[in-house]
Amino acid sequence: MNSATTFDIKVSVLTEYDYKNSFPSDNRFVFRYHISIENLSEFPIKVLKRKWLIYDVGFGFTEVMGDGVIGLTPEIHSGENFTYFSNVMLRSGVGNMSGSYFCTHLLTNDELEIEIPKFNLVAEVLSN
């Protein structure tokens, strides 16, 4: 598990290769990533946007930006944690992801950029 803490907001990521939805012969390698956003601070936040930098070996970088996470803009109060999962498809089967959540401090309306730690994506089927 990879974790990073920014402004007392801890983001942890756990990944898994999705054999069921991957088709290596078609250059389709699917990975599921599980995210936990834990508010260790004394103030509530709201996740407004996300930005991902996806690296696929041999195919380069792709930047993805969007509102919220999985269609939500969750409020996370002190001591609470928000979890979700999503997936990504790589053509090479090897790469990594990192990024940021853009949040607002609900008491001061300050904008916060929260780091999503870099995590590796390697299709186990390639190591056999």
KEKE-3310 file (N, C-alpha, C; in steps of 0.2 Angstrom, whole numbers, plus 5000, padded with zeros to 4 digits):
npx = (5004:5003:5005:5002:5003:4996:4993:4988:4979:4977:4981:4979:4983:4979:4982:4977:4978:4967:4962:4950:4944:4954:4963:4976:4981:4975:4981:4976:4976:4969:4968:4963:4961:4961:4956:4959:4954:4959:4954:4964:4965:4959:4948:4934:4934:4930:4930:4933:4939:4949:4965:4974:4989:4994:5005:5010:5020:5030:5020:5018:5013:4997:4986:4972:4958:4945:4929:4926:4926:4922:4910:4905:4906:4913:4911:4922:4924:4933:4943:4936:4934:4935:4931:4934:4934:4941:4946:4959:4965:4979:4989:5001:5003:5012:5015:5012:5004:4999:4994:4983:4971:4959:4954:4942:4943:4932:4929:4936:4936:4948:4958:4964:4978:4979:4991:4991:4999:5012:5009:5013:5009:5008:5006:5003:5003:5013:5025:5026)
npy = (4994:5011:5027:5044:5060:5075:5091:5085:5076:5060:5050:5034:5020:5005:4992:4981:4968:4966:4952:4946:4956:4959:4958:4952:4948:4958:4969:4975:4979:4978:4987:4988:5001:5004:5017:5027:5040:5049:5059:5067:5079:5093:5099:5100:5094:5096:5086:5092:5091:5081:5076:5066:5058:5047:5034:5024:5012:5014:5020:5032:5047:5051:5064:5066:5074:5079:5082:5079:5063:5047:5052:5059:5072:5071:5076:5076:5074:5078:5065:5056:5045:5042:5030:5022:5013:5012:5010:5007:5006:5000:4999:4993:4985:4989:5002:5017:5027:5044:5058:5072:5078:5091:5101:5109:5118:5117:5127:5138:5140:5139:5133:5117:5107:5090:5077:5063:5048:5041:5026:5009:5000:4984:4971:4955:4944:4946:4943:4929)
npz = (5000:4996:5003:5007:5015:5016:5022:5034:5028:5024:5010:5004:4994:4986:4975:4962:4949:4937:4931:4926:4917:4909:4893:4887:4874:4866:4870:4882:4898:4913:4928:4945:4957:4974:4985:4999:5008:5021:5034:5045:5051:5060:5054:5043:5026:5008:4994:4978:4965:4954:4948:4938:4933:4922:4918:4904:4900:4885:4879:4884:4894:4901:4905:4916:4921:4932:4939:4956:4964:4957:4953:4964:4976:4990:5007:5020:5036:5052:5057:5050:5036:5018:5006:4990:4975:4958:4941:4929:4912:4904:4890:4888:4900:4910:4921:4929:4941:4948:4957:4961:4973:4973:4985:4997:5011:5023:5033:5031:5018:5011:4997:4994:4989:4988:4989:4979:4981:4971:4962:4957:4942:4937:4927:4932:4924:4914:4920:4920)
capx = (5000:5006:5002:5005:4999:4996:4988:4984:4974:4981:4978:4982:4981:4980:4981:4976:4977:4960:4962:4944:4943:4960:4964:4983:4982:4973:4985:4971:4978:4965:4970:4958:4964:4957:4958:4956:4956:4957:4955:4967:4965:4954:4943:4931:4936:4926:4934:4930:4941:4955:4970:4978:4995:4995:5011:5010:5027:5030:5014:5019:5009:4990:4983:4965:4956:4938:4925:4925:4928:4917:4903:4904:4911:4912:4913:4926:4925:4939:4942:4932:4938:4931:4935:4931:4938:4940:4950:4962:4967:4985:4990:5007:5003:5016:5015:5011:4999:5000:4990:4981:4964:4958:4948:4941:4943:4925:4928:4939:4936:4954:4959:4970:4979:4981:4994:4989:5005:5013:5009:5015:5004:5012:5002:5007:5003:5019:5031:5026)
capy = (5000:5017:5032:5051:5064:5082:5095:5080:5072:5054:5046:5027:5017:4998:4991:4974:4967:4963:4946:4945:4961:4960:4954:4954:4948:4964:4975:4978:4976:4982:4987:4991:5004:5006:5023:5029:5047:5049:5066:5067:5086:5096:5103:5096:5096:5093:5085:5095:5089:5076:5076:5060:5057:5040:5033:5018:5011:5013:5024:5039:5050:5054:5067:5065:5079:5079:5084:5074:5056:5042:5055:5062:5077:5070:5080:5071:5077:5076:5058:5051:5042:5040:5025:5020:5010:5013:5006:5010:5002:5001:4995:4989:4981:4991:5009:5020:5033:5048:5064:5076:5080:5098:5101:5115:5118:5120:5132:5144:5140:5139:5128:5113:5102:5084:5072:5055:5045:5037:5019:5005:4995:4979:4965:4949:4939:4947:4940:4922)
capz = (5000:4996:5006:5007:5019:5015:5027:5038:5024:5022:5005:5003:4988:4985:4968:4960:4942:4935:4926:4922:4912:4904:4887:4885:4867:4863:4873:4886:4904:4918:4935:4950:4963:4980:4988:5006:5010:5029:5037:5051:5053:5065:5050:5037:5019:5003:4988:4972:4958:4954:4943:4937:4928:4920:4913:4901:4897:4878:4876:4887:4899:4900:4911:4917:4926:4932:4945:4962:4963:4956:4952:4970:4979:4997:5013:5025:5043:5056:5060:5045:5030:5012:5002:4984:4970:4951:4937:4923:4907:4901:4884:4889:4906:4915:4921:4936:4942:4953:4955:4966:4974:4975:4990:5000:5019:5024:5038:5029:5010:5007:4993:4996:4984:4992:4985:4978:4980:4965:4963:4951:4939:4933:4926:4934:4918:4911:4924:4920)
cpx = (5004:5002:5006:5000:5001:4991:4984:4979:4978:4977:4982:4979:4983:4978:4980:4975:4971:4960:4956:4942:4949:4961:4971:4984:4980:4976:4980:4973:4974:4967:4964:4963:4959:4960:4955:4959:4954:4959:4958:4968:4959:4948:4940:4933:4930:4931:4930:4932:4947:4959:4974:4983:4996:5000:5010:5016:5026:5024:5014:5014:5002:4988:4975:4963:4948:4935:4925:4928:4922:4910:4901:4908:4910:4915:4916:4927:4931:4937:4939:4937:4933:4935:4931:4936:4936:4945:4953:4964:4974:4986:4996:5007:5008:5016:5015:5006:5001:4995:4988:4973:4964:4952:4948:4940:4936:4924:4931:4938:4942:4954:4965:4971:4982:4985:4991:4996:5006:5013:5010:5010:5008:5007:5006:5008:5010:5025:5031:5030)
cpy = (5006:5023:5039:5055:5071:5086:5090:5077:5066:5051:5040:5024:5009:4996:4983:4973:4963:4958:4946:4950:4963:4955:4955:4953:4954:4970:4979:4975:4981:4981:4991:4994:5006:5012:5024:5036:5048:5056:5066:5074:5087:5099:5099:5099:5093:5092:5087:5092:5084:5077:5069:5060:5050:5039:5025:5017:5010:5017:5031:5041:5052:5058:5067:5070:5078:5081:5078:5068:5051:5046:5059:5067:5076:5075:5075:5075:5074:5069:5053:5049:5040:5035:5024:5016:5012:5009:5010:5005:5004:4997:4991:4984:4983:4999:5011:5025:5037:5054:5068:5076:5087:5098:5108:5114:5121:5125:5139:5145:5140:5133:5124:5108:5096:5079:5065:5052:5041:5030:5015:5001:4990:4973:4959:4944:4940:4945:4933:4920)
cpz = (5000:4999:5006:5011:5018:5019:5031:5035:5022:5016:5004:4997:4988:4978:4967:4952:4941:4930:4922:4917:4908:4899:4884:4878:4863:4866:4878:4893:4909:4925:4939:4955:4968:4983:4994:5007:5017:5031:5044:5054:5058:5061:5045:5030:5014:4997:4982:4966:4960:4948:4943:4932:4928:4916:4911:4897:4889:4875:4879:4893:4896:4906:4911:4922:4926:4939:4950:4961:4962:4956:4959:4972:4987:5002:5018:5031:5047:5058:5055:5039:5024:5008:4996:4980:4963:4948:4932:4919:4904:4895:4884:4895:4911:4915:4928:4935:4948:4952:4961:4967:4976:4979:4993:5007:5020:5029:5035:5021:5007:5003:4995:4991:4988:4987:4985:4977:4974:4966:4956:4949:4935:4933:4927:4929:4914:4914:4923:4914)
residu = (MET:ASN:SER:ALA:THR:THR:PHE:ASP:ILE:LYS:VAL:SER:VAL:LEU:THR:GLU:TYR:ASP:TYR:LYS:ASN:SER:PHE:PRO:SER:ASP:ASN:ARG:PHE:VAL:PHE:ARG:TYR:HIS:ILE:SER:ILE:GLU:ASN:LEU:SER:GLU:PHE:PRO:ILE:LYS:VAL:LEU:LYS:ARG:LYS:TRP:LEU:ILE:TYR:ASP:VAL:GLY:PHE:GLY:PHE:THR:GLU:VAL:MET:GLY:ASP:GLY:VAL:ILE:GLY:LEU:THR:PRO:GLU:ILE:HIS:SER:GLY:GLU:ASN:PHE:THR:TYR:PHE:SER:ASN:VAL:MET:LEU:ARG:SER:GLY:VAL:GLY:ASN:MET:SER:GLY:SER:TYR:PHE:CYS:THR:HIS:LEU:LEU:THR:ASN:ASP:GLU:LEU:GLU:ILE:GLU:ILE:PRO:LYS:PHE:ASN:LEU:VAL:ALA:GLU:VAL:LEU:SER:ASN)
# end
